[in-house]
Amino acid sequence: MGKPRGKHIFGTAKVGEKGQIVIPKEARTLFGVQPGDTLLILGDEQTGIIVTKPEVIEDAAMKIFEEMERKPQ
């Protein structure tokens, strides 16, 4: 049984003394993360931490706004 398409396990990252982690190279390459990029950190006490580019959330918010405009009040 293979992993679901588009899903990845990149390994582990150790948290340093200053709270820093190193994002695995394969993940940085796949998602276009470059030195100096700003990442958004989200957390859910039940499911954990999400690290994403802010644009991902902006794109999702824009889709919600577009859907709201289509639906009559």
C-alpha positions in Angstrom: 0.0 0.0 0.0 1.6 3.3 -1.1 1.3 6.8 0.3 -1.5 9.0 -1.0 -0.7 11.0 -4.1 0.7 14.4 -3.2 1.4 13.5 0.4 5.0 13.4 1.7 6.9 12.5 4.8 10.2 14.4 4.8 11.7 13.0 8.0 12.3 14.7 11.3 13.7 18.0 12.4 15.4 18.6 15.8 14.6 21.8 17.6 17.7 23.7 18.5 18.3 25.7 21.7 16.9 28.9 20.1 13.7 27.0 18.9 14.9 26.8 15.3 14.4 23.8 13.0 15.9 23.0 9.6 13.3 22.3 6.9 14.5 19.3 4.9 16.0 20.2 1.5 13.5 18.0 -0.4 10.6 19.9 1.3 12.2 23.3 0.6 12.7 22.4 -3.0 9.3 21.0 -3.6 7.5 23.9 -2.0 9.9 26.6 -3.2 11.0 27.8 0.2 14.0 30.1 -0.1 16.3 31.7 2.4 14.7 34.8 3.8 11.1 33.7 3.0 8.5 34.4 5.7 6.5 31.3 6.8 3.2 31.3 8.6 3.0 29.0 11.7 -0.4 27.8 12.7 -1.3 25.5 15.6 -4.1 23.4 16.8 -3.9 21.9 20.3 -5.5 18.7 19.0 -3.7 18.1 15.7 -0.4 20.0 16.0 1.6 22.6 14.0 1.3 23.7 10.4 4.1 25.6 8.6 3.0 27.2 5.3 3.7 30.1 3.1 1.3 33.0 3.9 0.1 32.9 0.2 -1.5 29.6 0.8 -3.8 31.1 3.4 -4.4 34.2 1.4 -5.5 32.0 -1.6 -7.9 30.0 0.6 -9.3 33.2 2.0 -9.9 34.7 -1.5 -11.8 31.5 -2.5 -14.0 31.9 0.6 -14.7 35.6 -0.3 -15.5 34.7 -3.9 -17.9 32.0 -2.7 -19.6 34.4 -0.3 -20.1 36.9 -3.2 -21.9 34.2 -5.3 -24.3 33.2 -2.6 -27.4 35.4 -2.1 -27.8 36.9 1.4 
